[in-house]
Amino acid sequence: MATCNFCCANNRLNLPNKKFTIKPGDIIVIGRFSSIRWKVGYGWFSFDGNRKICGWYMKQIEDPKIVKPIQEIDLYDVYIVQPQ
């Protein structure tokens, strides 16, 4: 199993190639959804009708019913962070 290079220390996720972190409650914008603001969360969540899983997720600000897992590629693509 591969190790996670973006370990969460003190409930924060390190962003690669950047000097900051994200934490639950922060607002982010990422490249693949450039016009959408997301609220970062950590815990149990469900998306696309799947069973609940525990991990990092983002919930759309304008429509909180839309939830997506934060994937590794997203960490490279975050370009706006508004702290909680």
Secondary structure, 3 states (H helix, E strand, C coil): CCCCCCCECCCCEECCCCCCEECCCCEEEEHHHCCCCEEEEEEEECCCCCCCEEEEEEEECCCCCCEEECCHHHHHHEEEEECC
